[in-house]
Amino acid sequence: MRLFFILYLTFLAMSSMATTWTVSPSGEIKTIKKAIQLADKGDTILVTKGHYKEGNIIVAKEVVLIGIDYPVIDGEYKYEVFTITADNVTVRSFSIINVGISSLNDWAAIGGENAKNLYIANNKIERAFFGIHLANCKSSLVENNTLTAAAVAENTTGNGIHMWKSDKITVRNNTVDGHRDGIYFEFVTNSLIENNTSKNNLRYGLHFMFSHDDEYNENLFMNNGAGIAVMYSRGVTMRRNRFEENWGASVFGLLLKEISESMIEDNLFLRNTVAIYMEACSRSNFRGNEFRENGWGIKLQASCDDNVFEKNNFIANSFDMGTNGSMTLNTIDSNYWDKYGGYDLNSDGVGDVPFHPVSLYSMIVEKMPTSVMLWRSFLVFLLDRAEKVIPVVTPENLKDEAPVMKSYDISI
Amino acid sequence: MIKIAKYVLLDILRNRFVILYTFFLFLVTLSMFSLEGNSDKAILSLLNIILMVVPLVSIIFTTIHFFNSYEFIELLLSQPINRKAIFLSEFSAVSIALCLAYVIGVGVPVTLFSQGMDTVYLIISGMLLTLVFVALAFCASVLTRDKAKGIGVSLLFWFYFTLIYDGFVLYVIYAFNDYPLDKVTLALVSLNPVDLARIIILLKLDISALMGYTGAFYKQFFGSSMGIIYSFVFLLIWAALPLSISLRKFLKKDI
């Protein structure tokens, strides 16, 4: 008990040692730069309401920057706004606008380099080039930020939340709207991405590469220019995300390229041109997802192996599954298919005849894209019917041996 | 000419078949819309029926009608009436009857449920398809002597346009898959009224994204006002061509 008391006292002494500096347009300290200059390690700088044009603010000290009533920090379309190079820095509750556009540098509203324990929260970032850009950072938390840009062309805008070579980052409750890529990760590991909204971005809502062992939960990805593309990663977990309205030619709800040992679970894919497009993916699990009103449910390229698709719902998709090869190295089991026409004699809820999710015509289209002009013609209808009765061209082994009769109750 | 057309039209309406056809279309359209919540989806399902049933009914009904009124035509020919007038009034009467059936059976209920450009296209292309197949039926009837043969040729036409032609197209695509075929298939589409109608309506519904590069190419073409004019003009040509062939044949035919 005494030890605890002493500890408490020390803590009190330490915290009283930390000074609080107040920046205000009418006060003694008029600029944030000045405050940082005066501050010592561990100090807090409060920035009151005002319009600050200070160019590039370099935070090379361990300080806590807190905005009061959202002071506006203006980059005048010329500068990066905050550049953090020290550990344990907090940037909270600022309104950051007009970040400079550069072809050489990735200027951001809040940039962090070689730092750890950063805390970036509650900022409103508008018209930024890059929004939040962390490079070689560790153990940081990015939460409750709102990023809005009105990107017109891909080369005049950057990514919303951009991370490079970082570890143990948490990104949660952020909203990214209208950037190039909503969330962009490269060489980011052991991170958690939760509850974010990424919509109306020019290119991808979420885009990552070489980012292993990351977890994506309960995010919403909606109406992004090219959907979502994730590549060259292993150990990815995606749970309870929503992929919606990613519609257009070569737009994908979720494009997976060389993803392995991953888990895609309980997600909702609604009205995408292609809900999941998979290329060279291995040993991944797809369970409990709902595919609804998509053009294609899953486009499974023959280069994928050892993936398991089980207990998913396929409802009202134009094509449930497409593939380009005859060999199947994946397992499809116990899914619900609304196109299933089989019966269940012993009423155990499992259909007695296997379901072939790949139709002949979807194979023809995969091989000869031009033949899509015959879509919905009588000929195609007849061909599909004939193939259903006696499968010749469609992969014999690509089938669900135990299709369930009733859809799973998936509520996301 | 109008007098004859009016008489033939009344005769057809008294026949009850057209009324039955109207009723059938009406029922199918209503049930499609009540089964599918989404009007786009309902139009898609309806499309299949329109592309099959409308041509089939149009061509068979017209052929049967022509041979049934053979004696009436003979009677008219014995009168001092222009052959051309008789033929055209027969054609216009049948087309009006079937188009009316289509508009009442499909057009009215569809407009009740959805009012978009796709609906307009659905109605216009359905009517044009009716015209095309009525003209083809006249062609088949004039070219043959007896009813059985006439119906046979009509059915052959129908098979050709809804099935055989598409098979041929698929074969062409398969055989020349290594070449860029988009423009070729565009030309091939124009040579079949059923395909033309199908693609116009498909492109109007928001599913062309599914059709990949080819879809984008078609959309660029058919999406422009020139493309729309092109496709409707082509459908009209498809009606006019068999009509003029059969008219020429009819003028010289020994009845």
Interface residues (C-beta under 8 A of the other chain):
Chain A: W247 G248 A249 S250 V251 T273 G295 W296 A316 S318 I364 V365 K367 M368 P369 T370 S371 V372 M373 L374 W375 R376 S377 F378 L379 V380 F381 L382
Chain B: K41 L44 L47 N48 L51 M52 T162 L163 D166 G167 V169 L170 I173 Y174 N177 L181 D182 T185 V189 V194 D195 R198 I199 L202 D206 I207 A209 L210 M211 G212 Y213 T214 G215 A216 Y218
